[in-house]
């Protein structure tokens, strides 16, 4: 059972004290409090954990601090929608809104290589009106001999360049909880010129200790990629690990499923599951067409396969796009063959906008059927 308290209820108020005193006396029930920060107000949610089947919903809703009570399933307790569309969805970060209605493009380098290429990328983003990017400092690789990323050594100058070119948010993969400390120290050292979304790669989706560490800190939002070789429900439960530790600012990323059935693409594109994720949870949904498709192959119509995949995700309601670009893909230390060119950025963004407008038109077409 989930109790949603009246907006901006203070834990020092009489209504809160009376409500909590009643709940603490319920036999066999544990209480867990969760604070949700919306655009204009803060909400306190209280989870009642245990055998709640005998609880009287109307009695709980009569408590002075309670706005409403919701019966929830065992899965996705914090991040789940639970058939209640009034729950706060999404979050604010660095002045930007991330929810199931917005769309942000995170174009950038899969792996940071040198200041020249990073600066060229960020300048191109600024010139195209973009405020977000992806920059890989830590790169888990299949081979122990492959480039593993520059790590903490590149963070200061990456963050300084982000500040120089007005980049508000960087999506950056971390593979160990120490990387969070490295990022925090580099941000402090450079005067906090940007923000970081901590990205959890597909190999670490079930690295539960890493999930707990990212969940326990609340400074940075998290971007969780769907895991290798596990089903969608298992990946969504991995996101719940983050939220259950206290950090519910989570974006879920579909990045293709590892399967030979996706050939000749790198993975089997799974963007048709965007509506399912949005129906089951309150998380914004990201797509990663670069790692789904994995090539720059072009269809007979002249459009890159990667762009076709991107538009499929956007027209299905994606809220974020993680996509590889590089000033010179032949120089890229990771995944150069799939990277788009800086000269293609303007057309890529226009292509995304075409798909986004189609999504909005389709949504408006069916709006009355949803009532």
N, C-alpha and C positions, 0 to 999 in steps of 0.2 A: 504494500500500500504506500502511496505517495501523498503527502500532504503539502499543498502549496499555500504558504502564508500570505496575508495581505501585503501588498507592495510596501517596501521600506519599513517593515516591522523591525523594531529595535529589540535586541535581546535583553535590554534593560527595562522594557515596558512591562506593565502589569499584565496585559493580555498575553504576552509571550510567556511570562512566568506561570500563569494559570494553565496555559496550554501545555507547557513542558511538564509541569507537575502531574497533570493527568496522564500524559503519555508515558512517563517514567514508571507509573504504577500499573501499566498494562502487563499482565502475566505472560512470560515467555516471549516478550517483544523487545528487540534491540532497536535503538534509535541512532540514526546517522544523519547529521545535518549537512546540507550542501548549499552554498551561496551562488546564485546565478546573477551576473551583472548584465542587465539589458541596456538598450540604447539610452533610455531615460530613467530607469528605475532599477533597484536591486530587489531580487526575490529570494526568499529563503525557502528551500525545499527540505522537508523532513521525510526520510525513508523509514518506514516501519518494517523491520526485518524479522521474520519468524512465521508462525502460523497465524496469518491475518484473516483467514476465511471467516472466523467467527466475529470479527469486528463489525460494528454498525457504522456504515458510511455516513449516514445522516447525523449520528451522534458526534462523529469526528468533525464534521463540517459545522456543527454548532459550537465548537470551541472558539473562544473569542479572537484568536490570532489566525484562524484557518479560513482561507478563502474558498478552497475546494479540495476534495479528496479524489484520488485517481487510483483505480485498481491497475496494477502493473504486472506484466509477465516477468518471469525469472530472467529472461534475456534482456540485455541492454537497459538495465535499470535506470542508469543516469542519462545515457544518450538516446534511449528509445523514445519514439513518438507516443506510444501507448494510446493511440486513437484520441489524442488530445491536442488539437491544433492550436490551442491557446498558449501552450508552453513556449517560453522564450527560446528562439532558435538563433544560433550564430553568436557573433561577438564582434566587438570593436578592437582594432589593434593598429597603432601608429596612425590614427586618424582615418583608417579605412574600415569598411564594414564587410565582414565575411559571414554570409548566411546562404540559405537555399534559394535566394532570389538574385544575388549579385553574381558578377563574373569578373575574375581577375586573370590576367595573363602573366605568367612567370617565365619569361624567355631569358635564356642565359647559358652559361657554360656548364656542361655536365661536370667537368673537372677544371678547377682553377689551374692555369698554367703559368702565366707571367703577367706583370702589371700592364704591359702594352695591350694585350688582348682583352683583359678585364676592362680597362679604360675605354677601349674602342666599343665594347659591348654596352657599357653603361651610357656612353655618349649617344649611341644609336637609340637606346631605350628612351633617354631624355628627349631626343629630337622627335621621337614618335609619341610623345605624351604618356609614356609608361612610368610607373612608380614602383614596380616589383620586378624581381629577377630571381633566378636560381644560380647558385654558385657552389660547386662541390669542393670542399676542402678535405674531407675525409671520404675515401672511396673504397668500400669493401669489394674485393675482386675475387673471381673464381680461382685464378692462378696466384700463388704466393709471389710470383716473379713479376706480376703486372704492377703498373704504377698505382700506388695506394693513396695518392693525394699528398699535397704539401702540408696538410695538417695545420697546427696552431701557428706556424711561422708565417703563413700568408694572411691570417685573419686581420691584423692591423691595417695593412694597406688595402685589403678588399673593403673593409668598413669605411676607411677614409675616402676611397673613391666613390663608394655609395653615397656618402654625405655630399661629396663634391657635385655629383650629378643628380641629386634629389631622389635617390632610390630609397623608398621608405621601408620596404620589407624584402629580406633575402630568405629564400627557402634553402636550407643547408642541412645536408644529411649528417647525423651523428651515429657513431657505432659503439660508443662507450660513454658511461656517465661522466668520465673525466672531460670529455669534449664539451659538455655543458659549461663546466668551470672555465675551460679555455676560451669559449665564446664570451662568457660574462666578463672575464678579465680583459679581453681585447676590446670589448665594447666600452668598458670603463676607461681603459687607457686612451682610447681615441675620442672620448667625450660623447659616447652614445649617439653617433651620427645616423644610425639606421636601426631597424628591428630585425629579428631573426625568427623564422618559423623552423622549429626543430623537426627535421624530416627523418622518419624511420623507414629504412629501405625494406624491400620485400624479404631479404634474407633475415631480417631482425624482427619480423612481425610477431614471432612467438618467442622473442628474447625477453622473457617476462621481467627479469631484473632491470633491463634497460627501460622497459615500458613503465615500471614502477618509479624509476628515478626521474623520468621525464614527467610522469604524472604528479610527483610530489612537488616539483617546482612549478610556480604559477607565473613566472615572468614571461616565458615564451609559449606561444601556441604550438601545437604539434600537427604534423602532417604524416599520417600513417598510410603506407602503401599496402595494398592487398598482398597477402603472403603467397610464397611458392607452395604449390602442391597441397593447399588446404582450401576448403570451400568458403563461400562468402560468409556464412554464419560464424565460422571460426575466426575469420579476419575481423568481423564486426565486434566479436567478443574481445579481441585483442585491443581494439579501440576502447572498449569498456574498462580495460585495465588502467588506461590513462585516466579516464574520468573518475573511476572509483577511488583513485589516490588523491583527487582534488582538482585536477586540471581537465575541465570539460571543454576547453577551447581546442577542439579536435576537428581536423579536416580529413576526410577519407579519400584515398586516391586509388582509382582503378588504373592499372598499368599493364593490362594484358595478362593472360594466364599462360604459364609455361606448358606448351603442348605442341606436338608435331602437327596437330590438326590446323594450327595457325599458319603453317608454311604456305608460301615462301616468306611470310612475315616472321619477325623474331619471336613474337608471341601471338596467341589468339586474342584478338581485340574483344574486350568485354564491356564496352561502353553501353550496351543495351541494358545493363543492370543499374544504371544511374537512377531511374525512377524507383526501383526496388529499394535501393539504399535510402533514398529520400523518404520513402513511405515508411520504412522500418525505423529510421532514426531521424534525429534533428540535425545531423552533421551536414555541412556543405560538402559537395562531392567534387573532387578534382579528377582530371584525366591526364595521363602521360602518354600522348601519342608517339613520342620519340622512342620510348622503350617498348611500346606495343608493336610498332611497325618495324623499326630498326633499320630502315634503308631510305635512300633518296630515289627509289624507283618511281617512274612516272607512268600513269595510265595513258591509254591511247587518246583520251580527251585532253591531254596536256597538263593535267593536274596531278601533283605528287600524291602517292598513296597516303603519305602522312597527313596531307591536308584533307583528303577524303575522310580519313579516320577522325581527325579533329572535328570536322563539321558534323559527323555522326554524333559525337559526344556533346557538342554544343547544342545541337538541335534536340537532343534528349534532355537538356536542362543542366549541363555541367556548370559548376560555379567557379572553377579554377582550371587553368591549363598550365601544365608543367612541360616546357618544350625546349629542346636543345638548339642553340644557335652558336655560331663561332665565326670570328673574323676570317679565319683561314682553316677550314676543317682538316686539311692535310697536316696541319701542325698540332691538331688536338691530341692530347695525351690519352683521352678516353672517348670512345664512341664517335669519332670523327665522321665515319661514313653516313651517319644518320642526321648529322647537324645541318640545320638550315643556314643560309648565308645572310649576312647583315643586309645585303641588297634586297633580300626577300622579306625583310621584316615588315615593311609598309604593306605589301600585298597580303602577307599572312594575317595582319591585323584587320585588313579590309575583308578578307575571306571569313574570318571569325565573326565579324560584325554582320555579314550577310546571313550566316547561320543563326546568330543570336536573334536577329530580327524575325527570322522564320520561326524560331522557337516561341517568341513573344506572340506572333500572329496565331500560331497553333494553340497556344495557351488561351488566348482571348476567344478563339473559335469555340473552344469547349468549356468556357467558363460557366455558362448556364447549366451545363450537364452535371457540374460538380456540386451544385446547390442541393 
